[in-house]
Amino acid sequence: MISSLSIFKIFINDKNKAFTLKDTLFAIDDYYPSQTLQEGKKMDAVAESLFGLYGDRQARSRMKQDGQTVKMGFSARGMCIVTGESFPNMAESRTARALIIEIARGDIDLNLLSKIQNNKEQLSFCMKEYIQYVIDNYKNIKKNCKSKFIEFRNKANQDFAHGKIPEIIASEYMGIELFLEFANNKQAITYEKMQQLKIESWNNLIKAAQKQSMKTEENRTDNMFFRAVQELLESSKIYLKSYQNYKTEPDRSFATFVGYYDEEKQRCYLLPNVIFNEVIKFYGVQGIKFPGNELSTWKYLKEEGRLFSGEKDRNKTRKSICGKLVTFIEVMECDVFGAEERVYGDYLNKFPVNPENHSKIYQ
């Protein structure tokens, strides 16, 4: 049963509804592709707030003016469903807090939908009976709830991109399983049909989770960072010089110098401020907010094993350039240039090796 309907753009003013609508469904319509960059930022900000509110189930408490009394916030206490024509650009941790269901043309049986709509009063009766079933069996449901959640979460743990995804699958399946058992108890479906629907439901949830995991993987900070670096190289917006032969290489007029590549160690030394600013600009012109600031990005890369530690386990390292120590972040060459086979001095293998020109930039 849908208790309330809100428009996505004005959800920011409906936060108290998330607290009021306890143990029911809050429908929000609809997230659509924005026409302007400013509108897109506002829509994504609403999405961040929405996903955090329902994903974390925590509200921000505030101190009153007397400095002694804490005013408690209102956390979400129900479930939320959002319709949309596209998906907002959000960080990995936010994306993983929702179950994304993509619906394509032909996925909905329109004849069956029309039949249900013509008999919608039966839906209310069904919900009434289902709620009564939950009330009558509340003690057993509560008793087995935690163990079932752990069982289904472990079963759904298939190396997804984020630990939240198996939890979402477990929670959703528990609801589906309970409703199917109710339907079987009321003899609306046979035991065999119930078992069949349980298997189909589980498989469909896993398929949805796999798609979501791919989306979450794309939104990881490290993947977004290196994807931007590779595209900037590909479009000749940035370039690097050879660490061994940089003195003989000319500067580029229409590209930003961001560091050096080390042929011997197969690593790259990137100027932290310069490369981070280029990545921010790359996503900024697309209306996409890059997750995190410079310091948190280096920390994330290090935690994911894609940044080498410097002295005293620092995130940055220092290298000697023209007799001076310069600060860099040190990363794998394959992360910067991609995984294609490369010949030193020409990582695209388009030109023969030329010891006089080691600059790794598209010609």
N, C-alpha and C positions, 0 to 999 in steps of 0.2 A: 504494500500500500504506500503510495506516494503522499506524504503529508503536506508538502509545500513545494512551490515552484519559484525559482529565482532566476533572474537574467544574469548571465556571467559577468557582464560589465559592472553591475551594481552589487555584486556579491560582497564587495568590501564593506558595504553598509549593512549586510545581513549576517554578520558573524554571530550575533546573539542567537540567531535561529539554529545554528549548529549545536548550541547548548540546549535550547528549548526542545528541539526535535529528538527526544531520547528514544532509543530502540526503534527507530523508524527510518525511512528513506527521505533524504533531502535531494531533490532533483534540481539541477542547475543547467540552464540552457542559454546560449550555446557559445562555444569557443570557435571563433571564425578567423580566417586569415585577415590581418589588419591591413588597412589601406595606406597608413603612414607609419613611419618609424616611431613616432611618439605614441601613437595608439597601440602599436605592438608592444612597446615597453610597459604600458599600463596593463595590457592584457596579461603579459607574462608575470607582472608583479602580483596581479590577482591570483594567477595560477600558483605562484610560489606560496602565497598566503594560504590558499585553499589546500594544497597538498601537505603543507606543514601542519595545518590545523587538524586535518583528519589522519594524517600519517603519524604524527607524534603524540596526539591525544593529550597535549599539554597546553596550558594557557599561561600568558605572562601575568604575573602578579605585580601590583604597583603599590608603592607606599603612599598613604594619604598625607595631606599637608601637615598633619600634626606630628609626623615623623615617627609615630609609634604604632599606628594601625596599618596592617597590610590589607589592601583591597584585592581579593582573590579574582582571578580571571575566569572566563567561561570557556571551558574546553568542549570539544565535539563529543557528543554522546550517542550518536547514531551512525548511519551509513550515508554516503554521498555518491550520487551518480551524475556525471557531467557529459553532456553531448557536445560534439564539436566536429568541425569540418577538417581540422588539422590538429596537430599536437604542439603544445608550447615548448619553447627552448628552455630547458632547465638542467640543473646540475644532476649528476648521477644519483645522489642521495635522495633528491626529490622525485625523480622519475621512478625510482624503485618502490615508492610508497603508494603506488596505484596499480591497478590491474587494467591494462589497456586492451580493449576489444575493438579490432578493426572490422567494420561491416562494409562489405562490397555489394555491388548490384547483384541480385540473385540470391543473396544469403538469407533473405527473409521470405518465408512462404506467405505471400500476400493473401491467398485464399484462406489460409488458416487464420491469419491475422484478422481478416474481415469477420470470420466466424466468431472469433473471440470477442471482437468489439461489439458484435450484435448480441452477445450474451454476457456483457460485462457485469451484470448484476450477480452472476454466478461466481465471479472473481471475489467479490466482497464476502459472499457466503463461504467460499473456500478459505479465505484468509481468517474469517471468524473461527472456523473449525480448526484451522491450523494453530491459531493462538491458544485455543482451548486445549488442544493436544499437548502443546508445550507446557501449559500450566499443569495439566494432569500428570505429566511425566517429568516435571521440573527437577525433582531430586535425583533421578537417575541420569538425566542429561547433565546436570551440574557435576555429579560424581565422576562421570566418564569424560568430561570435557577436556581437562588438562592432559590426560594420558592420550586421548585421541589426537589432540592438537600436536603433541610431540611425535606421535606415530606418523601422522600425515606429513608433518614438516620434514621429518627425516626421509620419508619416502620421496618427497618432492625435491630433496637436496641433490641437484644434478649439476653442480659446479656452475650455477647461474652467476651473472655478473655482480649481484648484490645479495647479501644475506636476508634482506627483507622479502625477496621474491618467494622463496619457499614458505615463508610465514603467511603471505597473502594467499597462496594456493591452498595451504592447509585450512585457513579460516573459511575460504569460499567453499571448499569441498565439504567441510563439516555442515554448513548450512544446506547444501544440496542433498547430502546424505540424509539429514534429518527430515527434510521435506519429502523425500522419496519413501522413507520409512513410514511417515504419516500417511502418504497416499496408499501404501500397501496395507496399512492398518485399517484404513477406511474402505479397503477392497476396490479402490479406484484403479489400481494396477496389480498384476499378479506378482508373486515373489520373483519369478524368472524375469519379468519385465523390469522389476526394480533393480535386480542385479545387473542386467544389461545396461540400464540407464546410468548406474553407478560407474561402470567401466567406461562408457562413452563420455560421461561428464569428466572423469579424471583425465582421460586422454586429451580432451579438448582444453582443459585447464593447463595441462603441461604444454600443449602447442602454443597457447596464448602466452605462457610464461617464457617459452623459448624465444618468441618474437620480441617480447618485452626485454629480455636479457640482452638481445642484440642492440635494441635501442639504448638501453642503459649503458652498454659497453661503449657505444659511440659517444655518449655524453660524459665519459670519464675524463677527468682533467688531463691526465697524461696523453690520452688518445687525441683529445681536442688540440692540445698543444702541438704535438708532433705532426698531426694532420695539417695544421695551419702552416707550420714550418716547411713541410714538403710542398704545399701548394704555392707558397711564397717563392720558393726556389724555382718551382716549375714555371712560374709566371715572370721570372727574372726580377722580382721585386727586392730580393736580398741575394747576397753571395758570400762565399767563404774563400779564404786563401789557404794554401798549403802551409802547415806549420814549419816544414823543413825548408821551403823555398819562397816564403812570403816576400823576401827582399827583392826578388826579380819579377814579381807580379804587379801589374799596374792596377790602380784603383778603377772602379766602374762609376761612370757619371750618373747613370739612371737607376742605380740599385744601391741598397743600403748594406754596408759591410757589417756583418754580425759575428765574425769570429774566424776560427781556423779549423782545418781538418788535419788529423795526424795520420799519415799513411802507414806508419810503422805500427802504431797501437790500435788503428782502426777506431779512433775516437774523434769527437769534435769538441772544441773549446768555444763556447758561445758567450758573448758579452751579455751579462744578465739583464741589465736595464734595456739595452737596445733590442734584444730579441723578444723580450716580454712586451715592450711597447709595440713592436711590429705585429705580434700575435693579437694584441688587444685591438689594434686598428683593423686587422683582417676581419675579425668578427664584428667589430663595431659598425662597419659599413654595411654589414648584412642584417643589422638590427638584432644581433645575437649577443647576449651577455656572457662573457667568459667567466666561468666559476672560479672565484678566488682571486687574491692579490698576488703580487710577485713572490713574497716570502712563503705563502701557503702553497703556491704552485711548486716551488723547488722542494718543499717538504713532501708534497704528494709524490713527485717524481722519484724522490729518494726512497719513500716507503714502497713504491711499486718496483723498485730495483732498476730504475731507468736513469738514475743520476749517481755518479760516483762521488763519494765523500772526499773532502779535502782534509787539511790538517785538523786534528782534534775533532774529527767526525763532523766537520762543518759541511754545509750544503754547497759551498763554493770552494774553488781551488785557485791557486796562483801559478802562472807560468811566466817565464822570462821572454819578453819581446823587446828586441833592440836594447838589451841590457837592463830593462826595467821590469819589475814584477807587476803583472796585470791580472785582475780578478776575472775568473770565468766560472761558468758551470760546465762540468765535464760529462758528456753523454756518449752513448754508442753511435758510431757513424751510421749504422743501419737504421737507427731511429730517425736520423736527420734526412738521409737520402733515400730511404725506402729499402726494401729487401731485394731489389733487382741485382743481378750480377753486374759488377762494375770493374772497369780498368782504371787504375789510379791516373788522375789527370783528365778522365772522361768517364764519369759515372753512368752516362747513358749509353756508352759503347757506340756512339755515333761517329767518333773521330779516332784516328790512330793515336797512340800514346805520344804525347809531346812534352818532353821534360822542361821546355821553356814556358809552358802554359799549364799550370796546375789548378787554376781557379775553377772551382766547381760551380758553374753557373750555366744555364741554358744559353746556347748560342743562337 
